[in-house]
Amino acid sequence: MTAATSTLTTAPPPRAPGPPGLRLQLDPTMAGTGAVDGGWWPRSRDPDAELPGLIAGLDSSLGPITRVALNVDAWDTTPRRVAVNGRRVRVGWFRHMDAHTIGVTRAGQDRVVLLVVPPQATTAAAGSAMAMAADAANNAGPADILAAAGLGGQDPAPVPPQPLS
């Protein structure tokens, strides 16, 4: 009699707790037919904390990012550059830019515009807003997308709850 060798199939060990992944959804076609090309849900309004992860994630899916543009009033600080994987990426700050968007310039290519979902959004509302923003058939503007997702859309700061009428 030979000893039988049994192979147990077990579930992989649980992942160690760590920071959750990048909360980003892009239009898979990148056709540029909508008002925005996708949605991003940062965890805070701190550009030094949020932009490096976004840029690194976009680098891997869109190619090298050379510059980002943001609304000066929608963020806590205004760094001129952020460090990403050993390089510095320029950050432009504008008062007349839509506070609910970020402009991303790709090396040798065009500009991509992303909806910025407010950090305080619920998971369901943020998911809905990012899905609408990544839908190439959706021509709604940033404020309309946020409003349709139940996020107000008028003020980049937290929206106070409204009484039901």
C-alpha positions in Angstrom: 0.0 0.0 0.0 1.3 3.4 -0.8 0.6 6.5 1.2 -1.9 8.8 -0.4 -0.8 12.3 -0.8 -3.6 14.7 -0.3 -3.6 18.3 -1.3 -5.7 20.6 0.7 -7.2 23.5 -1.1 -7.4 26.4 1.3 -8.4 30.0 0.8 -5.5 32.4 0.5 -4.6 34.1 3.8 -6.3 37.3 4.4 -4.5 40.4 3.2 -2.7 42.4 5.8 -4.6 45.6 6.5 -3.2 48.4 4.5 -4.3 51.5 2.6 -7.2 50.7 0.2 -6.5 51.0 -3.5 -6.9 54.0 -5.7 -10.5 55.0 -6.1 -10.6 55.8 -9.8 -12.8 54.8 -12.7 -11.9 55.8 -16.3 -13.9 55.7 -19.5 -12.6 52.5 -21.0 -12.7 54.0 -24.5 -11.0 57.3 -23.6 -13.0 58.6 -26.6 -13.2 62.1 -25.0 -16.9 62.3 -25.9 -18.2 63.3 -22.5 -17.7 66.3 -20.3 -15.3 64.2 -18.2 -13.2 61.1 -18.9 -13.7 59.4 -15.6 -14.0 59.9 -11.8 -11.7 60.0 -8.9 -12.6 59.8 -5.2 -9.8 61.1 -3.0 -9.8 60.4 0.7 -9.0 64.1 1.7 -8.5 67.5 0.2 -4.7 67.3 0.9 -3.0 67.4 -2.6 0.3 66.2 -1.1 -1.4 63.1 0.2 -3.7 62.4 -2.7 -2.0 63.4 -5.9 1.0 61.0 -5.9 -1.2 57.9 -5.7 -3.5 59.3 -8.5 -0.6 60.2 -10.7 1.1 56.9 -10.2 -2.1 55.0 -11.0 -2.7 57.1 -14.1 0.9 56.7 -15.2 0.3 52.9 -15.4 -3.0 53.1 -17.3 -2.6 56.3 -19.4 1.1 56.8 -19.8 3.4 59.3 -18.1 1.5 62.3 -16.5 3.4 65.5 -16.9 1.1 68.0 -15.2 -2.1 68.3 -13.2 -4.4 71.3 -12.9 -6.8 71.9 -9.9 -9.1 74.6 -8.6 -7.3 76.6 -5.9 -10.3 76.9 -3.7 -11.2 73.2 -3.6 -8.0 72.0 -1.9 -6.4 72.6 1.5 -2.9 73.6 0.2 -1.4 74.5 -3.1 1.9 72.8 -3.8 3.6 73.7 -7.1 5.0 70.1 -7.5 4.4 66.7 -6.1 6.8 63.8 -5.8 5.8 60.6 -7.7 8.1 57.6 -8.0 11.3 59.6 -7.9 10.2 62.5 -10.2 8.4 65.8 -9.6 5.1 66.5 -11.4 4.0 70.1 -11.8 0.7 71.2 -10.3 -1.2 74.3 -11.7 -3.7 76.1 -9.6 -6.6 78.0 -11.1 -9.6 80.0 -9.7 -11.8 79.7 -12.8 -11.5 75.9 -13.2 -14.4 73.8 -12.2 -13.9 72.9 -8.5 -15.2 69.4 -9.2 -12.6 68.4 -11.7 -8.9 67.8 -12.1 -7.1 68.2 -15.4 -4.3 65.8 -16.2 -1.9 66.3 -19.0 -0.3 63.2 -20.6 3.2 63.2 -22.1 2.9 63.8 -25.8 -0.8 63.4 -25.8 -4.0 65.2 -24.8 -5.5 66.3 -21.6 -7.8 64.1 -19.5 -10.5 65.7 -17.2 -11.6 63.7 -14.2 -14.6 64.4 -11.9 -13.4 64.8 -8.3 -15.9 63.1 -6.0 -16.0 64.8 -2.5 -14.0 62.8 0.0 -17.0 62.7 2.4 -19.2 61.0 -0.1 -20.7 57.6 0.8 -19.4 54.5 -1.0 -22.7 54.1 -2.9 -22.9 57.8 -4.0 -19.2 57.9 -5.0 -19.5 54.6 -7.0 -22.5 56.0 -8.8 -20.8 59.3 -9.6 -17.6 57.6 -10.8 -19.6 55.2 -13.0 -21.5 58.1 -14.6 -18.3 60.0 -15.1 -16.7 57.0 -16.8 -19.6 56.5 -19.2 -18.6 57.7 -22.6 -22.3 58.2 -23.5 -22.9 60.5 -20.6 -22.5 64.2 -21.5 -23.5 65.6 -18.1 -21.2 68.1 -16.5 -19.5 67.6 -13.2 -22.1 69.3 -11.0 -25.0 67.4 -12.7 -23.2 64.1 -12.2 -22.7 64.8 -8.5 -26.3 66.0 -8.1 -27.6 62.8 -9.9 -25.5 60.7 -7.5 -27.0 62.6 -4.5 -23.9 64.6 -3.7 -25.2 68.1 -4.3 -22.7 69.3 -6.8 -22.7 73.0 -6.0 -20.0 73.3 -3.4 -16.7 71.3 -3.3 -16.8 71.6 0.5 -19.0 69.2 2.5 -22.7 69.6 1.8 -24.8 69.9 5.0 -27.8 67.5 5.1 -31.0 69.1 3.8 -34.3 68.6 5.7 -36.9 66.6 3.8 -39.8 68.6 2.5 
